[in-house]
Amino acid sequence: MSMLRSDANFAGPIAGLYEQLLVPMLFAHYADDLVRRIAALDPSRVLETAAGTGALTRAMSRRLRPQVAIVATDLNQAMLDHADAVGTPANVTWQQADAQILPFADAGFDAVACQFGAMFFPDKPAAFAEAGRVLRPGGTLLFNVWDCIEENAFADTITTALGHVFPDDPPLFMKRTPHGYFDAHTISTDLARAGFDATSRIETVTAQSHAPSARAVAVAYCQGTPLRNEIEARKGATLDEATAVCEAAIADRFGTGPVHAKMQAHMIVVRR
C-alpha cells in the first residue's frame, strides 16, 4: 500500500489540533520512553528529524542536560511554526529540513532521534543513510514507529467506521502510513541498506492511550491528521458528518466518558 503525497500534508488547522489532541493522547508517553533512552547516552548534540509540533523536542529539553544542543527539524514548516510557538523549557534550534537530504555536515551529532516520523519518509533507506552520515562514529540512531493498526484500537476503530461512511473508497491513511511500517525484518533490512552494520535492537512497547471523550478521539484523528485531507476529498459525507460517525463508533466501543485504549509501537536503536 503506497503512501500518497497528501499523507505528509499537515497544513491548515491540522497542526493545532494535532498538538492539542494527539500529543497528549498518543505521543507524550512514547516521547518520555524515547527521551529516557536518549538521556542514557549522555549526548552533547542531538538532531531530531520529523519533529512535528515538538512533543519529543520538549521532552528532550526538559530531561537532557542544559548544555546539550538540540536541533529539531521537520519537512512541514507549519508544524515547526506551531512547535516554536508552544516553546520549550530550554533553547532549541528549529530548522526546516528534509530527513532524506539533511543540511548538516558529516559526523556532527552524537544521536539522531525521530518520533513516529520514519513511516512518512518516501525513501526510508535514504533517510536512515542521512542519519548515519551526520552521526559521529559510535553515535546512535533512535526512532519509534507504530505497530500494525490492529494493535492500536483507536486508529483501528476510526478506520473501520470511515469504511462504512465511504464504502466505495474508504480513507486508509491510518493503515497505509502511520501504521504501515511495522515489520521488523523490513526495518532491519532498510537500516542495513542504509549502511548500519550493527544489529538493530527492536523492542515492542505497549501502552494505553487516554482521551477525555469519544469526541476528542474522533476530532483528533479525522481533523488533526492528514486523514482530514482524504475525508474532505470524498463525496457522501462532510468532514463534520464523518467525524460524528467516528465519535459514535468510539463511544460504542469504549464508552461516553473518558476513554482508554491499547496502543503499541516499536522502538528501534542502532549504533553507527
N, C-alpha and C positions, 0 to 999 in steps of 0.2 A: 504494500500500500504506500504509494509515493506521496511525499509531502507536497502540498500546494503552496504557491507563492503567498497566498493570503494567510497561511499558518503562522507566519512570522510578523504579521501586521498588528502591532499593539498601539495603533494610533487612536486619536479621538478620545472619547471618555473611558477607554479600556484601562489606561494606566491608573487612573484614580480609583476605579472600582477594584482593580487587581490589588492595589496596596491596601485599600480599606477592608476588603472582604477575604481575599485569597491568602494574603500573607499570614494573618492570624489563624486561619482555618487549616492551611496546609503547610506553609513554608517555614514558619517560625521554629517548629520542632526540629525540622531537619537542618535548619541553619545552626541551631545550637549543637546538634550532633556533629556537623561538619567542622564548625569552628573549634570544637574540643580537639579534634584530630589535628587541625592546623596548629593550634597552640602547642601541642605536644612536640612539634618540630622546632619550636622556638625560632621562627624565621625573622629575618631583618627586612626583607622586601617581598611583598605578596602581590601578585597580579590576579584579579578576578575577571573572568570573561562571562558574558551574558548575565550581567549583574541585575538586570531588571530594575525594579524600584528599590533595590538595596537591602533586602532582608538579610542576606549573608553579610553584606558590607557593614551594616550596623552592628551585627553580632561580632564581627571581627574587631571593629573599632572599640567595642566595649571590653572584649576578652583579651586581645593581644596587648603586648607591652606598648606604652605610648610612643616609644621610639620607632615602632615598626611602620615602614612606609607602605601604604595600601593604595594601589592603583585599580580603580573599578571601571570596567568598560562594558559597553553594550552596543549592539548594532542599531538599536532604536533610540534616537535622541529624545523622543517623548518620554521614554521610561527613565532615562538618565536625568532629564529635567525634573521629573517628579521626585526621583530619589534625592537629588540635590536640594529640592525644596523641603523635603522631610528633614534632611540633615542627619548628621552622625555625631556621636559624642567626641570623636577625635578627628583630626584633619585627614581627609581622603581626597585624592585626586580623581576626578571624574573625567572620562575621555571616551568619546565615541570611537568605536573600533570594531572591525570585523574579525572574529576569532580565527578565521581562516587566513587572514593577512594582517598579522599584528604589526603595528608601527613601533616596535621596540627592538633594541639591539640584542644580539645574542647573549645568552648566559647572564641576564640581568636580574633574575628573580630566584629566590630560594624556594618559593612554592607558587604554583598556579592552581587556583580553585574555581570551580564552576558549579553552581547550584541549579539543577534542573534546566540546563541550557543545552547540553550536548545533543538532545533529541532534535533540536531545531537547526543544527548545523547541516547544510546540504551535503558537504563533503567532510564526514567525520574524521577519517584518517588525516586529511589536510589540517583540520583544526587541532588534532592531537599532535601532529608534527610541529605546528607552530608553537604549541605549548612546550614541547620538548626543546625547540630551538631557543626560546627565551629563558629556559631554566638553566641554572648553573649546574655543572657536574655534581651529581648526588642530590639534586633538587627533586621535589616531589610534585606530581600532579594528583589532585584530589577532586573528585566530582561525584555527583549523585544523579541518578535517573529513576523515573518511576517504573515500578514493576508493571506487568500487564494490567489492563483495565479491569479484568475480573477480580483482581486483588485490591481494587480501590473502589469502595462501594458507592461513594457519592458520584464519581465520574461515570461509573457503570450505569447507575440509575438514571442519570441525566441523559446519557447517550441512548439508552433504551426508550425513554419517554419521547425523545425527539424523533426516534424512528417511527413512532406511532403518529406523530404530528405530520411528518413528511415521509410517508411510506414509499413513495416512488423515488425519492432522492434523499435518503437520510443524511444529516450532517454527521460526519465521522471524524471531525477534528481531534477530539479527545483520544479516540482509539488509534488514529493514524499517526499522530505526532507526539503529544505528551506521553502516551502510553504505548508508543510504537517502537521503542528502542530498549528492550529489556532482556534480550537473550545474552547470557553470559559469554557464550562461545563467540558470538558476533562482536561483542565489545572487546574481548581479549584479542581477537583477530585484527580488529581495527587499530588497536594500540600497537600490536606487533608491526603492522604495515606502516605505522607512523614512526617506527624506529625505536620504540621502547623495548629494550632487550630483557629487562627484568620482568618477572611474572607478576601480573597484576593481582591484587587482593580484592575480591569482590564479596561484600557482606550484605545480606538482606536485612533490612531494618523495618520492622513492623511497628506501627503506632496507631493512635486514634486521632482522627480529625474532629474538631468541635466547631459548632456554629450556633448562634443564638436562636435560629429559627430555620424552618424549611425554606422560607422566603429568601433568607440570606444566602443559602446554598444555591438556589436557583438563579438568583441575580448574579452571584459570583461567577458561575460557570457560563451562563447564557449571555451575560452582558459585560463581564470583566475579563474575558479571554477572546482570542480570535474565533472562537465558536460563534460569537456575535456576527462576524462577517458572513459566515455560512448561513445563519438563520435569516439575516436581512437580505441575502441574495435569492431566497426562495419565496415562492408564492404559496398561498394556502393558509398562512398564519402570520401575524405580525410578531415582532420581537416580544412585545408585552404578552401576547396570547401564548406564544411558545414558552415564555418564562413561567406563566401561570400553570401550564400543564406540568412543567417540571417541578414546580413547587408542590403541586398536588401529589406527584409521584414520590417525592422525598418525604412528604408528610405521611403518606400511606405506608411507607416502609419504615420510617424512623420516628414518627410522631410529630406533634404540632408544636411542642415547646422547644427548648434547647435540644439539638440533635448531635449525635455522635456516630462515627462510622470508622471502619477499618481503612487504613491507608498503608501502602507498602512500597518501599523503594530499595534500590541497590546502591551501596556506597563502594566506590572504586578508588583504590590508592595504588599508584605505581611510581617507582623511582626512575630517574633518568640515568 
